[in-house]
Amino acid sequence: MEPQIVAVPSIVVLALLALRKGFLTVRGTVSAIAVGTAVAVAHLGLFGLTAAFFLTSSLLTKLRAEWKLERGLKDVSGRSLRQVFGVGAPIAAFALAYLASGDVRLLGAAAVAVAAATADTWASEVGVAYGGTPRYILAPWRRVEPGTSGGVTPVGVAASAAGALAMGALAPLLGIQQPFWKIALFGYLGELLDSVLGASLQVKYICGGRISEQPAAGCRRRGFLTNEAVNLVSGFAVGLLYLIT
């Protein structure tokens, strides 16, 4: 029996469990099944790596959950179709390219996209929960509100590095025969790129010198990318950078 025959129904079951637990919306569930199926068909080890990202990231959302919710920092509706697509599309695209070509470097690029997504999510969840007041990555002397795209803290940076390293270390154990250090390094660089793009190009509002992600009267809008678009661009960019180095 082909392993994928078992894996694909398992993806549906896991996605429905995630829906029931509130980790995904209905449309996010459909998107997760599509991404997971594409990845599993391409390489079961890569699917295991992607599953590790999703499971750990979902668990980390529970850190100081009530505190986050009180401050509007927790998405109570679960990950939407756009959120899943923004993170999952680069992983699935590189995975399917590997399936079509057999080029193991494309499998490495997909693993890098997973590592970058993990680094970004771990940084966000742990940094917001325990990092205190972040500083703006493009202007470190400026403090911003927790949860602001482009805001970084030492705790968040450490969590980001840990996430990238964890995926890099796990990849060879799952049959992804690419240098673990390179997956970890480029995964971390992907999170760094995500923070820079979030700070420079993601939609924000300048309110009397204060940076906010919520519109308000008298505020000036800046940027044009959504958070999901930033994730999409950084995932593809860091994977392509991996391929040419």
Summary of the structure (lengths in Angstrom):
residues: 245
radius of gyration: 17.7
end to end distance: 38.0
largest distance: 63.3
contacts: 883
relative contact order: 0.13
helix: 68%
strand: 9%
